[in-house]
Amino acid sequence: MDALGYKQLVGQTFDKRDEHMNDDALFAINDSFAVEFLPLEGDLRARFGLRRDFKLARYEVAKVSS
C-alpha cells in the first residue's frame, strides 16, 4: 500500500480458515495477520474482499523512527 507523502507499507495477510495455518512452525504466523476473506459480489476481477484498517507513517516521521 502507498499514498503520496507516506512511507510504503508491504505486508502479508493469511486466510484464518486455511487448514495449514497452525502447521507453520518456522514462521509462527501472528494472529493479527490472520484475517477472514469475505465473498465479494459485483467485481468481475475479484471473488473475495477484505476490510482492514492500516496506518501509514508520513515520510518525516518514518525517517526519525528508522
N, C-alpha and C positions, 0 to 999 in steps of 0.2 A: 504494500500500500504506500502511496505517496501523495503529497499535496504540496503545492508551491509554498516555499518558506519553511517546510518541515523536513526533518530527517526521515529518510525512507525506512519503513518497517518491513522486515522479512521474517516470516514465521511459518509454523505448521499447525494445523488442527487435525484431529483424528476423530473418526466416527465412533462414538462411545458404544454403539451396538455391534461393533466388529468383534467377532468371536476370538480374535487373536490379541485383543488389547492387553490382556494380562500375561501373554506369553513372552513379551519382550523384556527380558531381564537386563539386557545390555543398556538400553536407552531409558528404562523406567519412566514411562510417559506420565507426566504430571496431570492430575485430574482436571486442572483448569484448561488443558489443551484438548480434552475430550468433549466433543460437542454433539448435539443432535441435529442432523441434517433433516430438514422437513421437505415434503413433496412440494414442488413449485409448479404452479399452473400459469399458462398464458405466456410462457417464454419458450420459444422453439429451440433456443440454444442451451437450455439447462433443464434438468429434471428435478434437481434438489436445490434448496436455498439455505442460507444460514444468516441468522440475525445475531450480531455480536458487536459490542462496543469496544473500540480500540482507542488508546490515547497516543497521539503523536507528539513528539517534542520539537519545539522550534529549533532551528539550527544553532542559534546563540546559546540556548540552554544546553543542548547536546554537546557543544564544544567545551563548555565549562565542566560538565559532568563526566566527560570521557577520560 
